[in-house]
Amino acid sequence: MSYEWRVAIPSGQGLYERNLSSTYPDSHIENLVGKTNKTTFKVLVAGWSALLGDSPVVMKSNKIIHKFLTELVDDPFNFTTALANLAHQLEKSLSYDELGRVIIDPLFDEFKNTPVFREYHEFYKHRDPRVLTYLLTFLNFGKKVVYKNPNLESNAFRAWTLKEEDLSKLVLPAWVSNVRAIMALIFEDWSEPAFFPKHGGGAVSEMKVIGTEAKNRRIRFSDDIIKLYIVNDTEGSVPEYPTPTGLMPTKSYNSQHSRLKFVPKTFDKVRSMCMEPVVYQWAQQALRLELEHYLTQSCLANHVILRDQKHNQIGAQIGSARSLCDTIDLSAASDSVAWILVQSIFPEELIKHLNATRTRTVLTWGKRKVSLHKYAPMGSALCFPVQCVVYSAIVAMVGIAESYCLDWRNPGCFDLIDLKRAWGFTHGKSLHKVGPLGLYPFKVYGDDIICDNTITSNVVDALSQLGFEVNTDKSFVGNKAMRESCGKRYFAGHDVSPFTFKLKSLDEELEIDAVASLIDVANRAGEWQYSTVRRHVVAFILHNPIKGVSTRALHKGKNPIKFSSNVDEALTIFHPEPRNYHLKERCFVPGMELRQDTRYYFQRDEFHHLGVGPLKVRKWSKKFDNFHYIEWMRSRYHLDGEVATCDQPPGMKADTLVTGVRWVWTPN
């Protein structure tokens, strides 16, 4: 079985059909994108061109579709970059005039050379959000496709190294004392946290360590973690909390560094990620949950909501409708929080915990160890909450200073005011309502910052002086009619978030995780009502070979992927009225009960397909019962600090890492 690379797109002449395999042989595609990216590129071309058949404005002519295909296949990377840049320009051109009307300035001539010029002209005339959604979808369609390209990692590593050099040279301004005053207010009620650690779900720096038991066996403790969490000094060498073995912790200094890797971000970029050592990942989870719990009770409770990004999205919607607040996005945010900054602004009683759970070195390319000048890389469980608190303190400092007509650049500018009372007057206590002094309440979620438009320029200035870089492409300020935050885009109060064609790198034979990714793309295309795109992606899923599925397992020449009306069912393509005629059936046949093969003892029709089977149970070893007791106790605590009722101690559990995809029979 092989996938026939072809398109069939509704057009003004009825249907544009073309067999791309005969027009563009594999040798030509491999010269363009490389052999390893051949399959990925084919799916992109089929899906992107199919999007022309889903236009909400006009049916495309065969000539326009053919021209688009030719330009895309001739120069895919430059073509994708040009359209993505045009999307940024379009978003930046939307603003309000003095009367509150949306204006589009300038009018871009570049759209005349794109297949969506009619849509752009229609949007220019009527400002229809539905048309803008389609435009942003089309222009950004190839942006999230992942290609295998080692040069991307080289470029990212160079940028990572330069950022470390910048942080090593960072000199903090004297006014950082004002941020420290805000941070003292935020953590005025902080007390020593309880220590209920747990392993994270991600990979660790130790090689070939997968699953909880493997992490338990390889855990080695640093001095800081032993002194601060494990051993109670008043009782000598008796562990205050049991280790995975229930004995004294074993110290080792051979693997106390994180390991740098890069993960895909866009078609032309990757982002850095670090895998933490087992013991640091273990301890970070304990401090992370204590920190998250504390923030829900602090003065940041309505400004930093770590488990729900919708409040940032609502803020972006309000900002796009009334220009009341701006959205600020930062570049390489997690790599820009300097350790020297964290030491300078956090209270001493918290710094000791941040220091004890922080890896000092990272293993980079060529097994070279590099000392870190950032607080923590992405991959640390504390990276996200700490950066949220840092940005919040900066925005709060500027907001209070502006409200009281103080100069935040002047060290000690808060010495003569009641800072706690000033916080209440400036930022209020409600989620999205303006406070007593007229400032929209700021919101911070990771590197997405929302603040009142009267303080935006000063916030940007303060961030820049502390080593942060504002991403101007994704930041929307002033009278702009667009806002973007946490993956949502809004135009004049309307949600215009585009459909993203998130496609991971595909092999000629699909791995099962790639199949799941493609199914998600097909289902989301259906939600956006891009039926032509959905049809082409589904055709690829059904006809391209899947690793481990032999041709004998196929029925009617199609892969055994189930269609289902249940949107939550795993590994299934959604359809309101599924038929599944392409799947093999088994029925009860008279006389079948006389056979030894009892698999056929059913009185109903069933389909044979790939699905998620039951959990395989792997029992814990008894020698780790102490550690599992900690994890069980940790899981009993809610964010409000109350202990949940549970009459079943940890005992034997199933390892969640052993779920898998297998053949299943399900009723029709």
C-alpha positions as CSV (number, residue, x, y, z in Angstrom):
1,M,0.0,0.0,0.0
2,S,1.3,3.5,-0.8
3,Y,-0.2,7.0,-0.5
4,E,-1.1,8.5,-3.8
5,W,0.0,12.1,-3.6
6,R,-2.8,14.0,-5.4
7,V,-5.3,16.8,-4.8
8,A,-8.9,17.3,-5.6
9,I,-10.0,20.8,-4.8
10,P,-13.4,22.5,-5.5
11,S,-12.8,25.3,-7.9
12,G,-14.7,27.8,-10.1
13,Q,-14.4,25.3,-12.9
14,G,-15.9,22.5,-10.9
15,L,-12.9,20.5,-9.5
16,Y,-9.2,20.9,-9.8
17,E,-7.6,17.5,-9.8
18,R,-4.0,16.7,-10.1
19,N,-1.7,13.7,-9.5
20,L,1.3,15.4,-7.8
21,S,3.4,12.3,-7.7
22,S,3.7,12.2,-11.5
23,T,4.4,16.0,-11.7
24,Y,6.9,16.2,-8.8
25,P,8.9,12.9,-8.5
26,D,10.4,12.0,-5.2
27,S,13.9,13.0,-6.4
28,H,12.7,16.5,-6.9
29,I,11.1,16.7,-3.4
30,E,14.2,15.2,-1.8
31,N,16.3,17.9,-3.4
32,L,14.0,20.6,-2.0
33,V,13.5,19.4,1.6
34,G,15.6,16.4,2.1
35,K,14.8,12.7,2.1
36,T,13.7,12.6,5.7
37,N,11.2,15.4,5.2
38,K,9.6,14.1,2.0
39,T,6.5,12.6,3.6
40,T,5.9,15.7,5.8
41,F,6.2,18.0,2.8
42,K,3.7,16.0,0.8
43,V,1.0,16.3,3.5
44,L,1.7,20.0,3.9
45,V,1.3,20.6,0.1
46,A,-1.9,18.6,-0.1
47,G,-3.4,20.3,3.0
48,W,-2.4,23.8,2.2
49,S,-3.6,23.7,-1.4
50,A,-6.9,22.1,-0.1
51,L,-7.4,25.1,2.1
52,L,-8.0,27.2,-1.1
53,G,-11.2,25.1,-1.6
54,D,-12.5,26.2,1.8
55,S,-12.5,29.9,1.2
56,P,-15.5,31.7,2.8
57,V,-15.5,34.3,0.0
58,V,-15.0,32.9,-3.5
59,M,-14.3,29.6,-5.3
60,K,-10.7,29.8,-6.7
61,S,-10.0,29.3,-10.4
62,N,-7.9,26.4,-11.5
63,K,-5.2,28.9,-12.6
64,I,-4.9,30.4,-9.1
65,I,-4.6,26.9,-7.5
66,H,-2.1,25.8,-10.0
67,K,0.0,28.9,-9.5
68,F,0.0,28.4,-5.8
69,L,1.1,24.8,-6.0
70,T,3.9,25.7,-8.4
71,E,5.2,28.5,-6.1
72,L,5.0,26.4,-3.0
73,V,6.8,23.4,-4.5
74,D,9.5,25.5,-6.2
75,D,10.7,27.3,-3.1
76,P,8.8,26.0,0.0
77,F,10.8,27.7,2.9
78,N,11.1,31.2,1.4
79,F,7.4,31.0,0.4
80,T,6.3,29.9,3.9
81,T,8.4,32.7,5.4
82,A,7.0,35.4,3.1
83,L,3.4,34.5,3.8
84,A,4.0,34.3,7.6
85,N,5.6,37.7,7.5
86,L,2.6,39.1,5.6
87,A,0.4,37.7,8.4
88,H,2.3,39.8,10.9
89,Q,2.0,42.9,8.8
90,L,-1.7,42.4,8.4
91,E,-2.2,42.1,12.1
92,K,-0.1,45.2,12.8
93,S,-2.1,47.2,10.2
94,L,-5.4,46.9,12.1
95,S,-6.0,49.8,14.5
96,Y,-8.7,52.3,15.7
97,D,-9.1,55.9,14.7
98,E,-10.2,58.8,16.9
99,L,-13.9,57.8,16.5
100,G,-13.3,54.2,17.4
101,R,-13.6,52.8,13.9
102,V,-11.3,50.0,12.7
103,I,-8.9,51.2,10.0
104,I,-6.5,49.1,7.9
105,D,-3.4,51.0,7.1
106,P,-1.5,50.6,4.9
107,L,-3.1,48.6,2.1
108,F,-0.6,45.9,1.2
109,D,0.1,45.4,-2.5
110,E,1.8,42.1,-1.7
111,F,-1.6,40.5,-1.4
112,K,-2.1,40.9,-5.1
113,N,0.5,38.2,-5.6
114,T,-1.2,35.7,-3.3
115,P,-4.1,33.4,-3.9
116,V,-6.1,35.2,-1.1
117,F,-6.2,38.7,-2.6
118,R,-10.0,38.5,-3.0
119,E,-10.4,37.6,0.7
120,Y,-8.1,40.5,1.7
121,H,-10.2,42.8,-0.4
122,E,-13.4,41.5,1.1
123,F,-12.0,42.0,4.6
124,Y,-10.8,45.5,3.8
125,K,-14.3,46.4,2.7
126,H,-16.4,44.8,5.5
127,R,-14.0,44.0,8.4
128,D,-15.5,40.5,8.7
129,P,-13.8,38.6,11.5
130,R,-14.6,35.3,9.8
131,V,-12.6,36.3,6.7
132,L,-9.7,37.5,8.9
133,T,-9.6,34.1,10.6
134,Y,-9.3,32.4,7.2
135,L,-6.6,34.9,6.1
136,L,-4.5,34.3,9.2
137,T,-5.0,30.5,8.8
138,F,-3.9,30.5,5.2
139,L,-0.9,32.8,5.7
140,N,0.4,30.9,8.8
141,F,-0.5,27.4,7.5
142,G,3.0,26.1,7.0
143,K,4.5,27.8,10.0
144,K,4.0,25.0,12.6
145,V,5.2,22.1,10.4
146,V,8.2,20.4,11.8
147,Y,11.1,19.4,9.5
148,K,14.2,17.5,10.4
149,N,17.0,20.0,10.0
150,P,20.3,19.8,12.1
151,N,21.1,23.4,11.2
152,L,18.2,24.6,13.3
153,E,19.8,23.1,16.4
154,S,23.1,24.7,15.6
155,N,21.5,28.1,15.3
156,A,19.5,27.6,18.5
157,F,22.6,26.5,20.4
158,R,24.4,29.6,19.2
159,A,21.5,31.8,20.4
160,W,21.4,29.9,23.7
161,T,25.1,30.5,24.3
162,L,24.8,34.2,23.4
163,K,22.0,34.6,25.9
164,E,24.1,33.0,28.6
165,E,26.9,35.5,27.8
166,D,24.5,38.4,28.0
167,L,23.3,37.2,31.4
168,S,26.8,36.9,32.7
169,K,27.4,40.6,31.9
170,L,24.1,41.8,33.3
171,V,24.4,44.7,35.7
172,L,21.2,45.3,37.7
173,P,20.1,48.9,38.0
174,A,19.8,50.5,41.5
175,W,16.0,50.7,41.2
176,V,15.8,46.9,41.5
177,S,15.3,47.6,45.2
178,N,11.8,48.7,44.2
179,V,11.1,45.3,42.7
180,R,12.4,43.7,45.9
181,A,9.9,45.8,48.0
182,I,7.1,44.5,45.8
183,M,8.3,40.9,46.1
184,A,8.5,41.3,49.9
185,L,4.8,42.3,49.9
186,I,3.9,39.3,47.7
187,F,5.6,36.9,50.0
188,E,4.9,38.6,53.4
189,D,3.0,35.5,54.6
190,W,5.4,32.9,53.2
191,S,6.3,30.1,55.7
192,E,8.5,27.1,55.6
193,P,6.9,24.6,53.1
194,A,6.0,21.0,53.8
195,F,8.1,18.6,51.8
196,F,6.0,16.1,49.9
197,P,8.1,15.4,46.7
198,K,7.1,13.5,43.6
199,H,8.6,12.6,40.3
200,G,7.7,14.6,37.2
201,G,6.5,13.0,34.1
202,G,9.3,14.2,31.8
203,A,12.7,12.9,30.9
204,V,15.6,13.3,33.2
205,S,19.3,14.0,32.6
206,E,20.3,10.5,33.6
207,M,20.4,8.3,30.5
208,K,17.9,5.5,30.0
209,V,15.9,6.3,33.1
210,I,12.2,5.9,32.3
211,G,9.4,5.3,34.8
212,T,9.0,5.8,38.5
213,E,10.9,2.8,39.7
214,A,13.9,3.5,37.4
215,K,14.0,7.1,38.8
216,N,13.8,5.7,42.4
217,R,16.8,3.4,41.8
218,R,18.9,6.2,40.2
219,I,18.1,9.0,42.7
220,R,21.2,10.6,44.2
221,F,21.1,13.5,46.6
222,S,22.9,16.8,46.7
223,D,24.1,18.3,50.0
224,D,21.6,21.2,49.7
225,I,18.6,19.0,49.3
226,I,19.7,16.7,52.1
227,K,20.3,19.5,54.6
228,L,17.1,21.5,53.7
229,Y,14.6,18.7,53.2
230,I,15.7,15.2,54.2
231,V,17.6,15.4,57.5
232,N,16.2,17.2,60.6
233,D,19.3,18.8,62.1
234,T,17.8,18.8,65.6
235,E,17.7,15.0,65.5
236,G,21.1,14.4,64.1
237,S,21.2,12.0,61.1
238,V,17.6,10.8,61.3
239,P,15.7,11.4,58.0
240,E,12.8,13.8,58.6
241,Y,11.2,12.5,55.4
242,P,11.8,9.0,54.1
243,T,13.8,8.5,50.9
244,P,12.7,6.0,48.2
245,T,14.6,3.2,50.1
246,G,13.6,4.4,53.6
247,L,17.3,4.8,54.5
248,M,19.7,7.6,54.6
249,P,20.2,9.3,51.2
250,T,23.0,8.4,49.0
251,K,25.1,11.3,47.8
252,S,26.6,11.5,44.4
253,Y,28.1,14.4,42.4
254,N,28.5,12.7,39.1
255,S,25.1,13.5,37.6
256,Q,24.0,16.7,39.2
257,H,23.7,18.6,36.0
258,S,20.9,19.1,33.5
259,R,21.2,18.0,29.9
260,L,20.4,20.4,27.1
261,K,18.3,19.4,24.1
262,F,16.1,21.2,21.5
263,V,12.5,20.6,20.6
264,P,10.6,21.9,17.5
265,K,8.8,25.3,17.7
266,T,8.1,26.3,14.1
267,F,9.3,25.2,10.6
268,D,12.4,27.3,10.9
269,K,13.1,27.4,14.7
270,V,13.6,25.0,17.6
271,R,13.6,26.0,21.3
272,S,15.9,24.9,24.1
273,M,14.8,22.5,26.8
274,C,16.8,21.0,29.7
275,M,16.3,17.6,31.3
276,E,16.8,17.9,35.1
277,P,18.6,15.3,37.3
278,V,16.2,12.9,39.1
279,V,16.7,14.4,42.5
280,Y,16.2,18.0,41.4
281,Q,13.1,17.1,39.4
282,W,11.8,15.2,42.5
283,A,12.4,18.2,44.9
284,Q,11.2,20.8,42.4
285,Q,7.8,19.3,42.3
286,A,7.4,19.7,46.0
287,L,8.4,23.3,46.0
288,R,6.3,24.0,42.8
289,L,3.1,22.9,44.4
290,E,3.7,24.8,47.6
291,L,4.5,27.9,45.5
292,E,1.4,27.5,43.4
293,H,-0.8,27.0,46.5
294,Y,0.7,30.1,48.2
295,L,0.0,32.3,45.1
296,T,-3.7,31.5,45.2
297,Q,-3.8,33.1,48.7
298,S,-1.4,36.0,48.0
299,C,-2.0,39.5,46.5
300,L,-1.2,37.9,43.1
301,A,-4.3,35.6,43.4
302,N,-6.2,37.4,40.6
303,H,-3.1,38.3,38.5
304,V,-1.2,35.0,38.2
305,I,-3.5,32.0,37.7
306,L,-1.1,29.2,36.9
307,R,-3.7,26.5,36.1
308,D,-6.0,28.5,33.9
309,Q,-4.9,30.7,30.9
310,K,-8.4,31.7,29.9
311,H,-8.1,34.9,32.1
312,N,-5.2,36.1,30.0
313,Q,-7.3,35.3,26.9
314,I,-10.2,37.3,28.2
315,G,-7.9,40.2,28.9
316,A,-6.7,40.0,25.3
317,Q,-10.3,40.1,24.1
318,I,-11.0,43.1,26.2
319,G,-7.9,44.8,24.9
320,S,-8.8,44.3,21.3
321,A,-12.3,45.6,21.8
322,R,-11.6,48.7,23.8
323,S,-7.8,49.2,23.7
324,L,-8.0,49.2,27.5
325,C,-5.0,46.9,28.0
326,D,-2.0,45.7,26.0
327,T,-0.4,42.3,25.4
328,I,3.3,42.0,25.8
329,D,5.2,38.9,24.6
330,L,8.8,38.1,25.4
331,S,11.5,36.3,23.4
332,A,13.4,33.4,25.0
333,A,11.6,34.3,28.3
334,S,12.6,31.2,30.3
335,D,16.3,31.6,29.3
336,S,16.3,35.3,30.3
337,V,15.5,35.2,34.1
338,A,19.0,35.8,35.5
339,W,20.0,34.1,38.7
340,I,21.5,37.3,39.9
341,L,18.1,39.0,39.5
342,V,16.3,36.2,41.4
343,Q,18.8,36.5,44.2
344,S,18.3,40.3,44.4
345,I,14.5,40.4,44.6
346,F,13.2,37.3,46.3
347,P,13.1,37.1,50.1
348,E,15.9,35.2,51.8
349,E,13.6,32.6,53.2
350,L,12.6,31.6,49.7
351,I,15.9,32.0,48.0
352,K,17.4,29.1,50.0
353,H,14.7,26.8,48.6
354,L,15.2,28.1,45.0
355,N,18.9,27.6,45.3
356,A,18.7,24.1,46.8
357,T,16.4,22.9,43.9
358,R,18.4,24.6,41.1
359,T,21.0,22.8,38.9
360,R,24.1,24.9,38.5
361,T,25.5,23.4,35.4
362,V,24.2,22.0,32.1
363,L,25.6,19.4,29.8
364,T,25.7,20.8,26.2
365,W,27.0,19.5,22.9
366,G,30.2,17.5,23.0
367,K,29.4,16.7,26.7
368,R,30.7,20.1,27.7
369,K,29.6,21.4,31.1
370,V,28.5,25.0,31.2
371,S,27.8,27.0,34.4
372,L,24.3,28.6,34.2
373,H,23.7,32.3,34.7
374,K,20.0,31.9,34.3
375,Y,17.9,30.9,37.2
376,A,16.4,27.8,35.7
377,P,16.0,26.5,32.1
378,M,12.8,25.4,30.6
379,G,12.4,21.9,31.8
380,S,12.6,22.8,35.5
381,A,9.3,22.5,37.3
382,L,10.0,25.9,38.9
383,C,10.9,27.8,35.7
384,F,7.3,28.7,34.9
385,P,6.0,29.9,38.3
386,V,9.1,31.8,39.1
387,Q,9.1,33.8,35.9
388,C,5.4,34.6,36.4
389,V,6.2,36.1,39.8
390,V,9.2,38.0,38.5
391,Y,7.2,39.6,35.6
392,S,4.3,40.3,38.0
393,A,6.5,42.1,40.5
394,I,7.9,44.3,37.7
395,V,4.4,45.2,36.3
396,A,3.1,45.9,39.8
397,M,6.0,48.1,40.7
398,V,5.5,50.3,37.6
399,G,1.7,50.4,38.1
400,I,1.9,51.6,41.7
401,A,4.6,54.1,40.9
402,E,2.6,55.6,38.0
403,S,-0.6,55.7,40.1
404,Y,1.1,57.6,42.9
405,C,3.1,59.8,40.5
406,L,6.4,58.3,41.7
407,D,9.5,57.7,39.6
408,W,10.1,53.9,39.7
409,R,13.6,54.5,38.4
410,N,14.4,56.2,41.8
411,P,15.6,53.7,44.4
412,G,13.4,53.7,47.5
413,C,10.5,55.5,45.8
414,F,8.0,53.4,47.9
415,D,9.6,54.4,51.3
416,L,7.1,57.0,52.1
417,I,3.9,55.1,51.2
418,D,1.9,52.2,52.6
419,L,2.8,49.7,49.9
420,K,0.0,47.2,50.9
421,R,-2.6,49.9,50.7
422,A,-1.2,51.2,47.5
423,W,-1.5,47.8,45.9
424,G,-5.2,47.6,46.7
425,F,-5.8,51.1,45.3
426,T,-3.8,50.5,42.2
427,H,-4.6,46.9,41.1
428,G,-7.8,46.2,42.9
429,K,-9.1,42.7,43.7
430,S,-11.3,41.8,40.8
431,L,-10.3,39.7,37.8
432,H,-11.1,42.0,34.9
433,K,-12.6,45.2,36.4
434,V,-10.7,48.4,36.6
435,G,-9.3,49.2,40.1
436,P,-10.0,52.3,42.2
437,L,-7.2,54.3,40.6
438,G,-8.2,53.3,37.1
439,L,-5.7,50.7,36.1
440,Y,-6.8,47.5,34.3
441,P,-5.6,44.6,36.5
442,F,-2.5,43.0,35.0
443,K,-2.4,39.3,34.1
444,V,0.7,37.2,33.7
445,Y,0.9,33.6,32.3
446,G,4.4,32.6,31.5
447,D,5.8,35.1,29.0
448,D,2.4,36.5,28.2
449,I,1.9,39.8,30.0
450,I,-1.3,41.9,29.9
451,C,-1.2,45.3,31.5
452,D,-3.0,48.7,31.4
453,N,-2.1,50.6,28.2
454,T,-1.0,53.7,30.3
455,I,2.0,51.9,31.8
456,T,3.0,49.6,28.8
457,S,5.9,51.7,27.7
458,N,7.4,51.9,31.2
459,V,6.9,48.1,31.7
460,V,8.7,47.5,28.5
461,D,11.5,49.8,29.6
462,A,11.8,48.1,33.0
463,L,11.9,44.6,31.4
464,S,14.6,45.7,28.9
465,Q,16.8,47.0,31.7
466,L,16.6,43.7,33.5
467,G,17.8,41.7,30.5
468,F,14.4,40.7,28.9
469,E,13.6,41.2,25.2
470,V,10.2,42.1,24.0
471,N,8.9,40.2,20.9
472,T,7.4,43.1,18.9
473,D,5.8,40.8,16.3
474,K,3.6,39.1,19.0
475,S,3.0,42.2,21.2
476,F,0.1,44.5,20.5
477,V,-0.2,47.9,22.2
478,G,-1.9,51.2,21.9
479,N,-4.7,51.7,19.4
480,K,-4.1,48.4,17.7
481,A,-7.4,46.4,17.1
482,M,-5.5,43.1,17.5
483,R,-4.4,41.4,20.7
484,E,-2.8,38.0,21.2
485,S,-2.3,36.0,24.4
486,C,-1.9,32.3,25.3
487,G,-2.6,31.1,21.8
488,K,-5.7,33.2,21.2
489,R,-6.0,36.1,18.8
490,Y,-8.7,38.7,19.0
491,F,-9.8,41.4,16.5
492,A,-12.1,44.1,17.8
493,G,-13.4,41.7,20.5
494,H,-13.9,38.8,18.1
495,D,-12.0,35.5,18.3
496,V,-10.0,35.2,15.1
497,S,-7.6,32.5,16.3
498,P,-6.4,30.7,13.2
499,F,-6.5,26.9,12.6
500,T,-2.9,25.7,13.1
501,F,-1.6,22.9,10.9
502,K,0.6,21.4,13.6
503,L,2.4,18.6,11.9
504,K,5.4,16.8,13.4
505,S,8.1,15.3,11.2
506,L,6.7,12.2,9.5
507,D,8.5,9.1,8.3
508,E,7.5,7.1,5.2
509,E,6.0,4.6,7.6
510,L,4.0,6.4,10.2
511,E,4.7,5.9,13.9
512,I,1.6,5.6,16.0
513,D,2.2,9.0,17.7
514,A,2.4,10.6,14.3
515,V,-1.0,9.0,13.4
516,A,-2.5,10.5,16.6
517,S,-1.1,13.9,15.7
518,L,-2.6,13.7,12.2
519,I,-6.0,12.6,13.6
520,D,-5.9,15.6,15.8
521,V,-5.2,17.8,12.8
522,A,-8.1,16.3,10.9
523,N,-10.5,16.7,13.8
524,R,-9.6,20.3,14.3
525,A,-10.0,21.0,10.6
526,G,-13.5,19.7,10.9
527,E,-14.2,22.1,13.9
528,W,-13.0,25.0,11.8
529,Q,-15.2,23.8,8.9
530,Y,-12.3,23.3,6.6
531,S,-13.8,20.2,5.1
532,T,-11.5,20.0,2.1
533,V,-8.4,20.1,4.3
534,R,-9.9,17.5,6.5
535,R,-10.7,15.2,3.6
536,H,-7.1,15.3,2.3
537,V,-5.6,14.7,5.8
538,V,-8.0,11.8,6.4
539,A,-7.1,10.3,3.0
540,F,-3.4,10.4,4.0
541,I,-4.1,8.7,7.3
542,L,-6.1,5.9,5.7
543,H,-3.7,5.2,2.8
544,N,-0.1,5.9,4.0
545,P,1.6,2.9,5.5
546,I,1.7,2.7,9.4
547,K,4.6,1.1,11.1
548,G,3.7,-2.4,12.4
549,V,0.5,-2.7,10.4
550,S,0.9,-5.3,7.6
551,T,-0.9,-5.2,4.4
552,R,-2.8,-8.4,5.4
553,A,-4.4,-6.4,8.2
554,L,-5.9,-3.9,5.8
555,H,-9.5,-4.1,4.5
556,K,-10.5,-2.5,1.2
557,G,-6.9,-1.1,1.0
558,K,-7.3,1.2,4.0
559,N,-5.6,1.5,7.4
560,P,-7.7,0.2,10.3
561,I,-8.4,3.7,11.8
562,K,-11.9,4.0,13.4
563,F,-14.4,6.8,12.8
564,S,-16.4,7.7,15.9
565,S,-19.2,10.1,16.9
566,N,-17.5,10.4,20.3
567,V,-15.1,13.3,20.2
568,D,-13.3,12.2,23.3
569,E,-12.5,8.7,22.1
570,A,-8.7,8.2,21.6
571,L,-7.2,7.5,18.2
572,T,-10.4,8.0,16.3
573,I,-11.5,10.4,13.6
574,F,-14.7,12.2,14.5
575,H,-17.7,11.8,12.2
576,P,-21.3,12.5,13.2
577,E,-22.6,9.3,11.5
578,P,-19.7,6.8,11.3
579,R,-20.1,3.8,9.1
580,N,-16.6,2.2,9.2
581,Y,-17.1,0.1,6.1
582,H,-13.3,0.1,5.7
583,L,-12.8,-2.0,8.9
584,K,-13.0,-5.7,9.1
585,E,-16.1,-7.1,10.8
586,R,-16.7,-10.3,12.7
587,C,-20.2,-11.7,13.2
588,F,-21.7,-14.7,14.9
589,V,-22.1,-17.5,12.4
590,P,-24.2,-20.6,13.1
591,G,-21.9,-23.5,13.8
592,M,-19.1,-21.2,14.9
593,E,-19.6,-22.2,18.6
594,L,-18.4,-25.7,17.6
595,R,-14.9,-24.3,16.7
596,Q,-12.1,-24.0,19.2
597,D,-11.6,-20.4,18.3
598,T,-13.8,-18.7,20.9
599,R,-13.0,-15.2,19.7
600,Y,-16.1,-15.5,17.5
601,Y,-18.6,-16.1,20.3
602,F,-20.4,-12.8,19.9
603,Q,-24.0,-12.0,19.1
604,R,-23.2,-8.6,17.6
605,D,-21.2,-6.9,14.8
606,E,-17.8,-5.6,15.8
607,F,-15.0,-3.8,14.0
608,H,-11.3,-4.6,14.2
609,H,-9.1,-1.5,14.4
610,L,-6.2,0.2,16.1
611,G,-7.1,1.6,19.5
612,V,-5.9,2.3,23.0
613,G,-6.0,-1.0,24.9
614,P,-6.3,-1.5,28.7
615,L,-3.5,-0.6,31.2
616,K,-0.8,-3.1,31.8
617,V,-0.4,-3.4,35.6
618,R,3.2,-3.2,36.8
619,K,3.3,-3.5,40.6
620,W,5.7,-1.4,42.8
621,S,8.5,-3.1,44.5
622,K,7.9,-3.2,48.3
623,K,11.3,-1.6,49.0
624,F,9.9,1.6,47.6
625,D,6.8,1.7,49.9
626,N,8.1,4.6,51.9
627,F,8.6,6.7,48.9
628,H,5.2,5.9,47.5
629,Y,3.7,6.8,50.8
630,I,5.1,10.3,50.3
631,E,3.7,10.5,46.8
632,W,0.3,9.2,48.0
633,M,0.2,11.8,50.9
634,R,1.3,14.5,48.5
635,S,-1.6,13.6,46.2
636,R,-4.1,13.9,49.1
637,Y,-3.4,17.7,49.5
638,H,-5.7,20.1,47.7
639,L,-4.6,23.6,46.8
640,D,-6.7,25.0,49.6
641,G,-4.5,23.1,52.1
642,E,-7.2,20.7,53.2
643,V,-6.5,17.0,53.3
644,A,-8.7,14.9,51.0
645,T,-10.5,11.9,52.5
646,C,-9.0,8.7,51.2
647,D,-9.5,5.3,52.8
648,Q,-7.0,3.5,50.6
649,P,-3.3,3.8,51.3
650,P,-0.8,3.6,48.4
651,G,-0.1,-0.1,48.4
652,M,0.2,-1.6,44.9
653,K,-0.4,0.7,41.9
654,A,-0.2,0.6,38.1
655,D,2.6,2.3,36.3
656,T,1.0,4.9,34.0
657,L,3.9,4.7,31.5
658,V,2.9,1.3,30.1
659,T,-0.3,2.2,28.2
660,G,-0.1,1.4,24.6
661,V,-1.8,1.1,21.3
662,R,-3.0,-2.4,20.3
663,W,-5.6,-4.2,18.2
664,V,-9.1,-3.9,19.7
665,W,-12.6,-5.1,18.8
666,T,-15.4,-2.6,19.4
667,P,-19.2,-2.9,18.7
668,N,-20.6,-1.3,15.6
